[in-house]
Amino acid sequence: MRYATNSVTTGDRAIVLDICVFLRLVYAEYQRLASGPGMGGGPYKEMHKKMEVWLQSLVKIETRAHDT
């Protein structure tokens, strides 16, 4: 996320968009895995919260990239 943010500030929009695509793919895989059995609790409980923050950060980066 930090690399993407720094790339936005330097104007390297192509890298930012590539990073966003990668991060979206990772998030999509997490969503697929999270829908499986046993992913709702236990040690994975915190992962759900982290992925929510991940998505919020990704949306912020995408917004900044499209505004430049």
CHARMM internal coordinates of N, CA and C (Angstrom, degrees):
IC EDIT
DIST 1 N 1 CA 1.4416
DIST 1 CA 1 C 1.5346
ANGL 1 N 1 CA 1 C 110.24
DIST 1 C 2 N 1.3132
ANGL 1 CA 1 C 2 N 116.21
DIHE 1 N 1 CA 1 C 2 N -41.79
DIST 2 N 2 CA 1.4630
ANGL 1 C 2 N 2 CA 119.89
DIHE 1 CA 1 C 2 N 2 CA -179.56
DIST 2 CA 2 C 1.5263
ANGL 2 N 2 CA 2 C 110.60
DIHE 1 C 2 N 2 CA 2 C -63.96
DIST 2 C 3 N 1.3056
ANGL 2 CA 2 C 3 N 116.76
DIHE 2 N 2 CA 2 C 3 N -41.33
DIST 3 N 3 CA 1.4679
ANGL 2 C 3 N 3 CA 120.38
DIHE 2 CA 2 C 3 N 3 CA 179.45
DIST 3 CA 3 C 1.5281
ANGL 3 N 3 CA 3 C 109.95
DIHE 2 C 3 N 3 CA 3 C -62.00
DIST 3 C 4 N 1.3133
ANGL 3 CA 3 C 4 N 117.13
DIHE 3 N 3 CA 3 C 4 N -42.16
DIST 4 N 4 CA 1.4609
ANGL 3 C 4 N 4 CA 120.98
DIHE 3 CA 3 C 4 N 4 CA 179.15
DIST 4 CA 4 C 1.5261
ANGL 4 N 4 CA 4 C 110.51
DIHE 3 C 4 N 4 CA 4 C -64.35
DIST 4 C 5 N 1.3171
ANGL 4 CA 4 C 5 N 116.96
DIHE 4 N 4 CA 4 C 5 N -42.78
DIST 5 N 5 CA 1.4589
ANGL 4 C 5 N 5 CA 120.80
DIHE 4 CA 4 C 5 N 5 CA 179.22
DIST 5 CA 5 C 1.5207
ANGL 5 N 5 CA 5 C 110.91
DIHE 4 C 5 N 5 CA 5 C -63.18
DIST 5 C 6 N 1.3262
ANGL 5 CA 5 C 6 N 116.59
DIHE 5 N 5 CA 5 C 6 N -43.92
DIST 6 N 6 CA 1.4653
ANGL 5 C 6 N 6 CA 120.02
DIHE 5 CA 5 C 6 N 6 CA 177.52
DIST 6 CA 6 C 1.5268
ANGL 6 N 6 CA 6 C 111.56
DIHE 5 C 6 N 6 CA 6 C -63.42
DIST 6 C 7 N 1.3122
ANGL 6 CA 6 C 7 N 116.97
DIHE 6 N 6 CA 6 C 7 N -36.85
DIST 7 N 7 CA 1.4601
ANGL 6 C 7 N 7 CA 120.52
DIHE 6 CA 6 C 7 N 7 CA 179.37
DIST 7 CA 7 C 1.5257
ANGL 7 N 7 CA 7 C 111.02
DIHE 6 C 7 N 7 CA 7 C -67.98
DIST 7 C 8 N 1.3283
ANGL 7 CA 7 C 8 N 117.02
DIHE 7 N 7 CA 7 C 8 N -32.98
DIST 8 N 8 CA 1.4595
ANGL 7 C 8 N 8 CA 120.09
DIHE 7 CA 7 C 8 N 8 CA 175.87
DIST 8 CA 8 C 1.5236
ANGL 8 N 8 CA 8 C 109.73
DIHE 7 C 8 N 8 CA 8 C -62.99
DIST 8 C 9 N 1.3280
ANGL 8 CA 8 C 9 N 115.74
DIHE 8 N 8 CA 8 C 9 N -45.86
DIST 9 N 9 CA 1.4695
ANGL 8 C 9 N 9 CA 119.07
DIHE 8 CA 8 C 9 N 9 CA -177.13
DIST 9 CA 9 C 1.5230
ANGL 9 N 9 CA 9 C 112.55
DIHE 8 C 9 N 9 CA 9 C -67.39
DIST 9 C 10 N 1.3347
ANGL 9 CA 9 C 10 N 117.51
DIHE 9 N 9 CA 9 C 10 N -27.47
DIST 10 N 10 CA 1.4709
ANGL 9 C 10 N 10 CA 119.76
DIHE 9 CA 9 C 10 N 10 CA 177.92
DIST 10 CA 10 C 1.5257
ANGL 10 N 10 CA 10 C 111.74
DIHE 9 C 10 N 10 CA 10 C -87.56
DIST 10 C 11 N 1.3364
ANGL 10 CA 10 C 11 N 117.08
DIHE 10 N 10 CA 10 C 11 N -5.06
DIST 11 N 11 CA 1.4540
ANGL 10 C 11 N 11 CA 120.56
DIHE 10 CA 10 C 11 N 11 CA 176.78
DIST 11 CA 11 C 1.5099
ANGL 11 N 11 CA 11 C 114.53
DIHE 10 C 11 N 11 CA 11 C 86.18
DIST 11 C 12 N 1.3120
ANGL 11 CA 11 C 12 N 118.52
DIHE 11 N 11 CA 11 C 12 N 12.32
DIST 12 N 12 CA 1.4713
ANGL 11 C 12 N 12 CA 121.88
DIHE 11 CA 11 C 12 N 12 CA -179.68
DIST 12 CA 12 C 1.5283
ANGL 12 N 12 CA 12 C 109.60
DIHE 11 C 12 N 12 CA 12 C -87.32
DIST 12 C 13 N 1.3111
ANGL 12 CA 12 C 13 N 115.05
DIHE 12 N 12 CA 12 C 13 N 72.08
DIST 13 N 13 CA 1.4628
ANGL 12 C 13 N 13 CA 121.91
DIHE 12 CA 12 C 13 N 13 CA -173.15
DIST 13 CA 13 C 1.5298
ANGL 13 N 13 CA 13 C 113.06
DIHE 12 C 13 N 13 CA 13 C -63.87
DIST 13 C 14 N 1.3205
ANGL 13 CA 13 C 14 N 118.24
DIHE 13 N 13 CA 13 C 14 N -35.20
DIST 14 N 14 CA 1.4705
ANGL 13 C 14 N 14 CA 121.42
DIHE 13 CA 13 C 14 N 14 CA -178.57
DIST 14 CA 14 C 1.5213
ANGL 14 N 14 CA 14 C 110.93
DIHE 13 C 14 N 14 CA 14 C -61.76
DIST 14 C 15 N 1.3283
ANGL 14 CA 14 C 15 N 116.47
DIHE 14 N 14 CA 14 C 15 N -42.96
DIST 15 N 15 CA 1.4711
ANGL 14 C 15 N 15 CA 119.55
DIHE 14 CA 14 C 15 N 15 CA 178.81
DIST 15 CA 15 C 1.5231
ANGL 15 N 15 CA 15 C 110.32
DIHE 14 C 15 N 15 CA 15 C -65.39
DIST 15 C 16 N 1.3242
ANGL 15 CA 15 C 16 N 115.70
DIHE 15 N 15 CA 15 C 16 N -41.07
DIST 16 N 16 CA 1.4659
ANGL 15 C 16 N 16 CA 119.68
DIHE 15 CA 15 C 16 N 16 CA -179.76
DIST 16 CA 16 C 1.5209
ANGL 16 N 16 CA 16 C 110.36
DIHE 15 C 16 N 16 CA 16 C -60.39
DIST 16 C 17 N 1.3069
ANGL 16 CA 16 C 17 N 116.89
DIHE 16 N 16 CA 16 C 17 N -44.28
DIST 17 N 17 CA 1.4668
ANGL 16 C 17 N 17 CA 119.74
DIHE 16 CA 16 C 17 N 17 CA -179.81
DIST 17 CA 17 C 1.5286
ANGL 17 N 17 CA 17 C 111.27
DIHE 16 C 17 N 17 CA 17 C -66.27
DIST 17 C 18 N 1.3324
ANGL 17 CA 17 C 18 N 117.54
DIHE 17 N 17 CA 17 C 18 N -37.45
DIST 18 N 18 CA 1.4692
ANGL 17 C 18 N 18 CA 120.49
DIHE 17 CA 17 C 18 N 18 CA 175.48
DIST 18 CA 18 C 1.5274
ANGL 18 N 18 CA 18 C 110.89
DIHE 17 C 18 N 18 CA 18 C -62.74
DIST 18 C 19 N 1.3280
ANGL 18 CA 18 C 19 N 115.99
DIHE 18 N 18 CA 18 C 19 N -42.69
DIST 19 N 19 CA 1.4649
ANGL 18 C 19 N 19 CA 120.25
DIHE 18 CA 18 C 19 N 19 CA 178.32
DIST 19 CA 19 C 1.5213
ANGL 19 N 19 CA 19 C 110.15
DIHE 18 C 19 N 19 CA 19 C -62.38
DIST 19 C 20 N 1.3152
ANGL 19 CA 19 C 20 N 116.42
DIHE 19 N 19 CA 19 C 20 N -42.64
DIST 20 N 20 CA 1.4669
ANGL 19 C 20 N 20 CA 120.16
DIHE 19 CA 19 C 20 N 20 CA -179.86
DIST 20 CA 20 C 1.5290
ANGL 20 N 20 CA 20 C 111.82
DIHE 19 C 20 N 20 CA 20 C -61.95
DIST 20 C 21 N 1.3204
ANGL 20 CA 20 C 21 N 116.33
DIHE 20 N 20 CA 20 C 21 N -40.51
DIST 21 N 21 CA 1.4687
ANGL 20 C 21 N 21 CA 119.70
DIHE 20 CA 20 C 21 N 21 CA 177.35
DIST 21 CA 21 C 1.5188
ANGL 21 N 21 CA 21 C 109.84
DIHE 20 C 21 N 21 CA 21 C -61.12
DIST 21 C 22 N 1.3317
ANGL 21 CA 21 C 22 N 116.25
DIHE 21 N 21 CA 21 C 22 N -46.63
DIST 22 N 22 CA 1.4630
ANGL 21 C 22 N 22 CA 120.40
DIHE 21 CA 21 C 22 N 22 CA 179.20
DIST 22 CA 22 C 1.5315
ANGL 22 N 22 CA 22 C 111.21
DIHE 21 C 22 N 22 CA 22 C -60.08
DIST 22 C 23 N 1.3286
ANGL 22 CA 22 C 23 N 116.59
DIHE 22 N 22 CA 22 C 23 N -46.96
DIST 23 N 23 CA 1.4579
ANGL 22 C 23 N 23 CA 120.34
DIHE 22 CA 22 C 23 N 23 CA -178.60
DIST 23 CA 23 C 1.5301
ANGL 23 N 23 CA 23 C 111.57
DIHE 22 C 23 N 23 CA 23 C -64.13
DIST 23 C 24 N 1.3212
ANGL 23 CA 23 C 24 N 116.90
DIHE 23 N 23 CA 23 C 24 N -36.23
DIST 24 N 24 CA 1.4791
ANGL 23 C 24 N 24 CA 120.38
DIHE 23 CA 23 C 24 N 24 CA 176.01
DIST 24 CA 24 C 1.5337
ANGL 24 N 24 CA 24 C 110.40
DIHE 23 C 24 N 24 CA 24 C -64.45
DIST 24 C 25 N 1.3207
ANGL 24 CA 24 C 25 N 117.37
DIHE 24 N 24 CA 24 C 25 N -39.98
DIST 25 N 25 CA 1.4686
ANGL 24 C 25 N 25 CA 120.44
DIHE 24 CA 24 C 25 N 25 CA 178.56
DIST 25 CA 25 C 1.5278
ANGL 25 N 25 CA 25 C 110.88
DIHE 24 C 25 N 25 CA 25 C -64.23
DIST 25 C 26 N 1.3250
ANGL 25 CA 25 C 26 N 116.83
DIHE 25 N 25 CA 25 C 26 N -42.23
DIST 26 N 26 CA 1.4627
ANGL 25 C 26 N 26 CA 120.77
DIHE 25 CA 25 C 26 N 26 CA 177.68
DIST 26 CA 26 C 1.5210
ANGL 26 N 26 CA 26 C 109.79
DIHE 25 C 26 N 26 CA 26 C -62.53
DIST 26 C 27 N 1.3214
ANGL 26 CA 26 C 27 N 116.72
DIHE 26 N 26 CA 26 C 27 N -43.92
DIST 27 N 27 CA 1.4691
ANGL 26 C 27 N 27 CA 120.64
DIHE 26 CA 26 C 27 N 27 CA 179.95
DIST 27 CA 27 C 1.5364
ANGL 27 N 27 CA 27 C 110.55
DIHE 26 C 27 N 27 CA 27 C -63.13
DIST 27 C 28 N 1.3183
ANGL 27 CA 27 C 28 N 117.08
DIHE 27 N 27 CA 27 C 28 N -41.35
DIST 28 N 28 CA 1.4656
ANGL 27 C 28 N 28 CA 120.99
DIHE 27 CA 27 C 28 N 28 CA 179.00
DIST 28 CA 28 C 1.5324
ANGL 28 N 28 CA 28 C 110.69
DIHE 27 C 28 N 28 CA 28 C -62.43
DIST 28 C 29 N 1.3236
ANGL 28 CA 28 C 29 N 116.67
DIHE 28 N 28 CA 28 C 29 N -40.33
DIST 29 N 29 CA 1.4737
ANGL 28 C 29 N 29 CA 119.94
DIHE 28 CA 28 C 29 N 29 CA 177.25
DIST 29 CA 29 C 1.5175
ANGL 29 N 29 CA 29 C 110.88
DIHE 28 C 29 N 29 CA 29 C -65.00
DIST 29 C 30 N 1.3285
ANGL 29 CA 29 C 30 N 116.27
DIHE 29 N 29 CA 29 C 30 N -40.98
DIST 30 N 30 CA 1.4638
ANGL 29 C 30 N 30 CA 119.32
DIHE 29 CA 29 C 30 N 30 CA 176.84
DIST 30 CA 30 C 1.5241
ANGL 30 N 30 CA 30 C 109.67
DIHE 29 C 30 N 30 CA 30 C -59.42
DIST 30 C 31 N 1.3234
ANGL 30 CA 30 C 31 N 117.44
DIHE 30 N 30 CA 30 C 31 N -44.59
DIST 31 N 31 CA 1.4727
ANGL 30 C 31 N 31 CA 120.98
DIHE 30 CA 30 C 31 N 31 CA -179.88
DIST 31 CA 31 C 1.5266
ANGL 31 N 31 CA 31 C 110.53
DIHE 30 C 31 N 31 CA 31 C -60.13
DIST 31 C 32 N 1.3266
ANGL 31 CA 31 C 32 N 115.58
DIHE 31 N 31 CA 31 C 32 N -40.68
DIST 32 N 32 CA 1.4668
ANGL 31 C 32 N 32 CA 119.51
DIHE 31 CA 31 C 32 N 32 CA 179.71
DIST 32 CA 32 C 1.5240
ANGL 32 N 32 CA 32 C 110.31
DIHE 31 C 32 N 32 CA 32 C -65.06
DIST 32 C 33 N 1.3178
ANGL 32 CA 32 C 33 N 116.43
DIHE 32 N 32 CA 32 C 33 N -45.38
DIST 33 N 33 CA 1.4601
ANGL 32 C 33 N 33 CA 120.55
DIHE 32 CA 32 C 33 N 33 CA -179.76
DIST 33 CA 33 C 1.5225
ANGL 33 N 33 CA 33 C 112.05
DIHE 32 C 33 N 33 CA 33 C -68.48
DIST 33 C 34 N 1.3111
ANGL 33 CA 33 C 34 N 116.91
DIHE 33 N 33 CA 33 C 34 N -36.81
DIST 34 N 34 CA 1.4679
ANGL 33 C 34 N 34 CA 121.32
DIHE 33 CA 33 C 34 N 34 CA -177.54
DIST 34 CA 34 C 1.5150
ANGL 34 N 34 CA 34 C 112.05
DIHE 33 C 34 N 34 CA 34 C -66.72
DIST 34 C 35 N 1.3185
ANGL 34 CA 34 C 35 N 117.11
DIHE 34 N 34 CA 34 C 35 N -21.85
DIST 35 N 35 CA 1.4605
ANGL 34 C 35 N 35 CA 119.52
DIHE 34 CA 34 C 35 N 35 CA 179.88
DIST 35 CA 35 C 1.5283
ANGL 35 N 35 CA 35 C 111.82
DIHE 34 C 35 N 35 CA 35 C -81.74
DIST 35 C 36 N 1.3237
ANGL 35 CA 35 C 36 N 116.70
DIHE 35 N 35 CA 35 C 36 N -5.19
DIST 36 N 36 CA 1.4643
ANGL 35 C 36 N 36 CA 121.42
DIHE 35 CA 35 C 36 N 36 CA -179.97
DIST 36 CA 36 C 1.5171
ANGL 36 N 36 CA 36 C 111.91
DIHE 35 C 36 N 36 CA 36 C -77.95
DIST 36 C 37 N 1.3139
ANGL 36 CA 36 C 37 N 116.69
DIHE 36 N 36 CA 36 C 37 N 171.74
DIST 37 N 37 CA 1.4697
ANGL 36 C 37 N 37 CA 121.06
DIHE 36 CA 36 C 37 N 37 CA -179.07
DIST 37 CA 37 C 1.5245
ANGL 37 N 37 CA 37 C 112.11
DIHE 36 C 37 N 37 CA 37 C -66.85
DIST 37 C 38 N 1.3122
ANGL 37 CA 37 C 38 N 116.15
DIHE 37 N 37 CA 37 C 38 N 141.68
DIST 38 N 38 CA 1.4489
ANGL 37 C 38 N 38 CA 121.78
DIHE 37 CA 37 C 38 N 38 CA 174.73
DIST 38 CA 38 C 1.5147
ANGL 38 N 38 CA 38 C 115.71
DIHE 37 C 38 N 38 CA 38 C 80.31
DIST 38 C 39 N 1.3197
ANGL 38 CA 38 C 39 N 118.43
DIHE 38 N 38 CA 38 C 39 N 4.89
DIST 39 N 39 CA 1.4616
ANGL 38 C 39 N 39 CA 120.20
DIHE 38 CA 38 C 39 N 39 CA -176.79
DIST 39 CA 39 C 1.5252
ANGL 39 N 39 CA 39 C 112.86
DIHE 38 C 39 N 39 CA 39 C -94.44
DIST 39 C 40 N 1.3189
ANGL 39 CA 39 C 40 N 117.99
DIHE 39 N 39 CA 39 C 40 N 0.25
DIST 40 N 40 CA 1.4547
ANGL 39 C 40 N 40 CA 120.01
DIHE 39 CA 39 C 40 N 40 CA -176.40
DIST 40 CA 40 C 1.5161
ANGL 40 N 40 CA 40 C 114.81
DIHE 39 C 40 N 40 CA 40 C -84.72
DIST 40 C 41 N 1.3001
ANGL 40 CA 40 C 41 N 119.13
DIHE 40 N 40 CA 40 C 41 N -15.00
DIST 41 N 41 CA 1.4544
ANGL 40 C 41 N 41 CA 119.66
DIHE 40 CA 40 C 41 N 41 CA -175.93
DIST 41 CA 41 C 1.5079
ANGL 41 N 41 CA 41 C 111.37
DIHE 40 C 41 N 41 CA 41 C -150.08
DIST 41 C 42 N 1.3061
ANGL 41 CA 41 C 42 N 114.69
DIHE 41 N 41 CA 41 C 42 N -156.62
DIST 42 N 42 CA 1.4572
ANGL 41 C 42 N 42 CA 120.11
DIHE 41 CA 41 C 42 N 42 CA 179.58
DIST 42 CA 42 C 1.5068
ANGL 42 N 42 CA 42 C 111.92
DIHE 41 C 42 N 42 CA 42 C 61.04
DIST 42 C 43 N 1.3287
ANGL 42 CA 42 C 43 N 117.53
DIHE 42 N 42 CA 42 C 43 N -138.49
DIST 43 N 43 CA 1.4639
ANGL 42 C 43 N 43 CA 120.51
DIHE 42 CA 42 C 43 N 43 CA -177.20
DIST 43 CA 43 C 1.5299
ANGL 43 N 43 CA 43 C 113.05
DIHE 42 C 43 N 43 CA 43 C -69.02
DIST 43 C 44 N 1.3242
ANGL 43 CA 43 C 44 N 117.98
DIHE 43 N 43 CA 43 C 44 N -13.04
DIST 44 N 44 CA 1.4603
ANGL 43 C 44 N 44 CA 121.36
DIHE 43 CA 43 C 44 N 44 CA -177.58
DIST 44 CA 44 C 1.5189
ANGL 44 N 44 CA 44 C 113.05
DIHE 43 C 44 N 44 CA 44 C -91.60
DIST 44 C 45 N 1.3293
ANGL 44 CA 44 C 45 N 116.07
DIHE 44 N 44 CA 44 C 45 N -3.35
DIST 45 N 45 CA 1.4589
ANGL 44 C 45 N 45 CA 120.51
DIHE 44 CA 44 C 45 N 45 CA -178.19
DIST 45 CA 45 C 1.5328
ANGL 45 N 45 CA 45 C 111.13
DIHE 44 C 45 N 45 CA 45 C -58.92
DIST 45 C 46 N 1.3199
ANGL 45 CA 45 C 46 N 117.28
DIHE 45 N 45 CA 45 C 46 N -44.28
DIST 46 N 46 CA 1.4595
ANGL 45 C 46 N 46 CA 121.35
DIHE 45 CA 45 C 46 N 46 CA -179.58
DIST 46 CA 46 C 1.5303
ANGL 46 N 46 CA 46 C 112.04
DIHE 45 C 46 N 46 CA 46 C -70.94
DIST 46 C 47 N 1.3110
ANGL 46 CA 46 C 47 N 117.28
DIHE 46 N 46 CA 46 C 47 N -27.29
DIST 47 N 47 CA 1.4575
ANGL 46 C 47 N 47 CA 120.81
DIHE 46 CA 46 C 47 N 47 CA -179.17
DIST 47 CA 47 C 1.5258
ANGL 47 N 47 CA 47 C 110.74
DIHE 46 C 47 N 47 CA 47 C -61.39
DIST 47 C 48 N 1.3114
ANGL 47 CA 47 C 48 N 116.68
DIHE 47 N 47 CA 47 C 48 N -38.30
DIST 48 N 48 CA 1.4627
ANGL 47 C 48 N 48 CA 120.46
DIHE 47 CA 47 C 48 N 48 CA 179.83
DIST 48 CA 48 C 1.5306
ANGL 48 N 48 CA 48 C 110.12
DIHE 47 C 48 N 48 CA 48 C -60.48
DIST 48 C 49 N 1.3211
ANGL 48 CA 48 C 49 N 116.85
DIHE 48 N 48 CA 48 C 49 N -43.43
DIST 49 N 49 CA 1.4690
ANGL 48 C 49 N 49 CA 120.84
DIHE 48 CA 48 C 49 N 49 CA 179.15
DIST 49 CA 49 C 1.5251
ANGL 49 N 49 CA 49 C 110.95
DIHE 48 C 49 N 49 CA 49 C -64.28
DIST 49 C 50 N 1.3245
ANGL 49 CA 49 C 50 N 115.88
DIHE 49 N 49 CA 49 C 50 N -42.10
DIST 50 N 50 CA 1.4562
ANGL 49 C 50 N 50 CA 119.86
DIHE 49 CA 49 C 50 N 50 CA 179.81
DIST 50 CA 50 C 1.5241
ANGL 50 N 50 CA 50 C 111.48
DIHE 49 C 50 N 50 CA 50 C -63.61
DIST 50 C 51 N 1.3225
ANGL 50 CA 50 C 51 N 117.04
DIHE 50 N 50 CA 50 C 51 N -37.10
DIST 51 N 51 CA 1.4476
ANGL 50 C 51 N 51 CA 119.96
DIHE 50 CA 50 C 51 N 51 CA -179.70
DIST 51 CA 51 C 1.5306
ANGL 51 N 51 CA 51 C 111.45
DIHE 50 C 51 N 51 CA 51 C -72.20
DIST 51 C 52 N 1.3241
ANGL 51 CA 51 C 52 N 117.66
DIHE 51 N 51 CA 51 C 52 N -28.96
DIST 52 N 52 CA 1.4669
ANGL 51 C 52 N 52 CA 119.87
DIHE 51 CA 51 C 52 N 52 CA 174.04
DIST 52 CA 52 C 1.5213
ANGL 52 N 52 CA 52 C 109.97
DIHE 51 C 52 N 52 CA 52 C -64.14
DIST 52 C 53 N 1.3308
ANGL 52 CA 52 C 53 N 116.59
DIHE 52 N 52 CA 52 C 53 N -44.39
DIST 53 N 53 CA 1.4615
ANGL 52 C 53 N 53 CA 121.21
DIHE 52 CA 52 C 53 N 53 CA 178.20
DIST 53 CA 53 C 1.5231
ANGL 53 N 53 CA 53 C 109.77
DIHE 52 C 53 N 53 CA 53 C -64.99
DIST 53 C 54 N 1.3266
ANGL 53 CA 53 C 54 N 116.85
DIHE 53 N 53 CA 53 C 54 N -39.87
DIST 54 N 54 CA 1.4692
ANGL 53 C 54 N 54 CA 123.33
DIHE 53 CA 53 C 54 N 54 CA 176.92
DIST 54 CA 54 C 1.5223
ANGL 54 N 54 CA 54 C 109.77
DIHE 53 C 54 N 54 CA 54 C -54.35
DIST 54 C 55 N 1.3311
ANGL 54 CA 54 C 55 N 116.04
DIHE 54 N 54 CA 54 C 55 N -49.57
DIST 55 N 55 CA 1.4582
ANGL 54 C 55 N 55 CA 120.77
DIHE 54 CA 54 C 55 N 55 CA -177.86
DIST 55 CA 55 C 1.5258
ANGL 55 N 55 CA 55 C 110.72
DIHE 54 C 55 N 55 CA 55 C -65.76
DIST 55 C 56 N 1.3166
ANGL 55 CA 55 C 56 N 118.24
DIHE 55 N 55 CA 55 C 56 N -40.91
DIST 56 N 56 CA 1.4643
ANGL 55 C 56 N 56 CA 120.91
DIHE 55 CA 55 C 56 N 56 CA 177.78
DIST 56 CA 56 C 1.5257
ANGL 56 N 56 CA 56 C 110.77
DIHE 55 C 56 N 56 CA 56 C -60.81
DIST 56 C 57 N 1.3124
ANGL 56 CA 56 C 57 N 116.66
DIHE 56 N 56 CA 56 C 57 N -43.10
DIST 57 N 57 CA 1.4655
ANGL 56 C 57 N 57 CA 121.02
DIHE 56 CA 56 C 57 N 57 CA 178.86
DIST 57 CA 57 C 1.5223
ANGL 57 N 57 CA 57 C 110.74
DIHE 56 C 57 N 57 CA 57 C -64.83
DIST 57 C 58 N 1.3027
ANGL 57 CA 57 C 58 N 116.59
DIHE 57 N 57 CA 57 C 58 N -41.05
DIST 58 N 58 CA 1.4555
ANGL 57 C 58 N 58 CA 121.48
DIHE 57 CA 57 C 58 N 58 CA 179.19
DIST 58 CA 58 C 1.5249
ANGL 58 N 58 CA 58 C 110.77
DIHE 57 C 58 N 58 CA 58 C -61.72
DIST 58 C 59 N 1.3102
ANGL 58 CA 58 C 59 N 116.60
DIHE 58 N 58 CA 58 C 59 N -44.22
DIST 59 N 59 CA 1.4671
ANGL 58 C 59 N 59 CA 120.38
DIHE 58 CA 58 C 59 N 59 CA 179.16
DIST 59 CA 59 C 1.5282
ANGL 59 N 59 CA 59 C 110.36
DIHE 58 C 59 N 59 CA 59 C -62.23
DIST 59 C 60 N 1.3182
ANGL 59 CA 59 C 60 N 117.55
DIHE 59 N 59 CA 59 C 60 N -40.14
DIST 60 N 60 CA 1.4656
ANGL 59 C 60 N 60 CA 121.16
DIHE 59 CA 59 C 60 N 60 CA 177.84
DIST 60 CA 60 C 1.5244
ANGL 60 N 60 CA 60 C 111.06
DIHE 59 C 60 N 60 CA 60 C -62.19
DIST 60 C 61 N 1.3167
ANGL 60 CA 60 C 61 N 116.17
DIHE 60 N 60 CA 60 C 61 N -44.01
DIST 61 N 61 CA 1.4650
ANGL 60 C 61 N 61 CA 120.28
DIHE 60 CA 60 C 61 N 61 CA -179.96
DIST 61 CA 61 C 1.5234
ANGL 61 N 61 CA 61 C 110.28
DIHE 60 C 61 N 61 CA 61 C -64.47
DIST 61 C 62 N 1.3207
ANGL 61 CA 61 C 62 N 117.24
DIHE 61 N 61 CA 61 C 62 N -44.22
DIST 62 N 62 CA 1.4652
ANGL 61 C 62 N 62 CA 120.69
DIHE 61 CA 61 C 62 N 62 CA 179.58
DIST 62 CA 62 C 1.5251
ANGL 62 N 62 CA 62 C 110.35
DIHE 61 C 62 N 62 CA 62 C -61.78
DIST 62 C 63 N 1.3110
ANGL 62 CA 62 C 63 N 116.49
DIHE 62 N 62 CA 62 C 63 N -41.59
DIST 63 N 63 CA 1.4612
ANGL 62 C 63 N 63 CA 120.55
DIHE 62 CA 62 C 63 N 63 CA 179.60
DIST 63 CA 63 C 1.5232
ANGL 63 N 63 CA 63 C 110.83
DIHE 62 C 63 N 63 CA 63 C -62.62
DIST 63 C 64 N 1.3217
ANGL 63 CA 63 C 64 N 116.33
DIHE 63 N 63 CA 63 C 64 N -45.61
DIST 64 N 64 CA 1.4742
ANGL 63 C 64 N 64 CA 119.97
DIHE 63 CA 63 C 64 N 64 CA 178.86
DIST 64 CA 64 C 1.5237
ANGL 64 N 64 CA 64 C 111.08
DIHE 63 C 64 N 64 CA 64 C -64.59
DIST 64 C 65 N 1.3170
ANGL 64 CA 64 C 65 N 117.10
DIHE 64 N 64 CA 64 C 65 N -37.53
DIST 65 N 65 CA 1.4682
ANGL 64 C 65 N 65 CA 120.47
DIHE 64 CA 64 C 65 N 65 CA -178.87
DIST 65 CA 65 C 1.5220
ANGL 65 N 65 CA 65 C 110.74
DIHE 64 C 65 N 65 CA 65 C -66.74
DIST 65 C 66 N 1.3151
ANGL 65 CA 65 C 66 N 117.43
DIHE 65 N 65 CA 65 C 66 N -37.52
DIST 66 N 66 CA 1.4620
ANGL 65 C 66 N 66 CA 120.66
DIHE 65 CA 65 C 66 N 66 CA -178.22
DIST 66 CA 66 C 1.5269
ANGL 66 N 66 CA 66 C 111.87
DIHE 65 C 66 N 66 CA 66 C -79.40
DIST 66 C 67 N 1.3326
ANGL 66 CA 66 C 67 N 116.72
DIHE 66 N 66 CA 66 C 67 N -19.75
DIST 67 N 67 CA 1.4659
ANGL 66 C 67 N 67 CA 120.54
DIHE 66 CA 66 C 67 N 67 CA 178.60
DIST 67 CA 67 C 1.5159
ANGL 67 N 67 CA 67 C 112.53
DIHE 66 C 67 N 67 CA 67 C -81.43
DIST 67 C 68 N 1.3400
ANGL 67 CA 67 C 68 N 116.51
DIHE 67 N 67 CA 67 C 68 N -16.35
DIST 68 N 68 CA 1.4654
ANGL 67 C 68 N 68 CA 118.65
DIHE 67 CA 67 C 68 N 68 CA -177.31
DIST 68 CA 68 C 1.4946
ANGL 68 N 68 CA 68 C 111.82
DIHE 67 C 68 N 68 CA 68 C -87.27
END
COOR INIT
IC SEED 1 N 1 CA 1 C
IC BUILD
